[in-house]
Structures are given as C-alpha cells and as structure tokens.
Amino acid sequence: MSCNLLLVEDNPLSRRNIAMFLQQAEFSVHQVDNGEAALELISRIKFNVVISDLRLPGRVNGLEVLKYQSQMDPGKRLILITACGSEHAQAEAQAMGALYLEKPISLCGLLESIQTTD
C-alpha cells in the first residue's frame, strides 16, 4: 500500500511508536510535533491520511489542522486522537468527516480504521 500520511503528535514517544508501526505497514509517514509545522507541510505535500492529536503546542490545535487539510484537499481520511476528549471536539471532528479516537489508541485498531476507509 502506497499511502502518504501525516502524523501530528507532540508526545515524542507516542509519535515514534505510531510512526514505526505505520511504516512497517508500508505507509510513507511524515511526522511533526505542532500544528504550525503541520499546516506548512499540508500546503506543500498531498496526504492521503492526516492523523492529529487534538492538543498541540502553539496556536494551532488538531481540529484546525484537520480543517485546513479538508480545505486544501477535500475527501481525504482525517483522524483526530486525544487523551482529553470532549463532546464538542468529537462533534466538530465528526462534522468534518473525521474519525475520533480517544487515547490510549490501539495501533492495530488505528491501522484497521485507515484501511477500512480507503
């Protein structure tokens, strides 16, 4: 499977674990640790999937990252992950067609979510 994926996660250990798992599943994984860097990459690179943590350092949160991706390239797979979920964030994510996953996430479940929605 050749799939270009952006992973936005500020926790280095979580980011590394998710990225390594998805790379083993033959995804091309681009990694950043904040929303501003994610927006910059999205403006330059076409992604099939964007996975973002909700709470990120800086001024851009995960919902804003997914909204920007949706505006730049509609119809791509969007996944919001969070340890600090709220009904409001879940409703916003789902309104834009994003999957909403609460941490701790299952890596196998994440992979299945990506593959079953392609």
Secondary structure, DSSP 8 states (H G I E B T S, - for coil): --EEEEEE-S-HHHHHHHHHHHHHTTEEEEEESSHHHHHHHHHHS--SEEEEESS-SSS--HHHHHHHHHHHSTT-EEEEEESS--HHHHHHHHHTT-EEEESS--HHHHHHHHHTT-
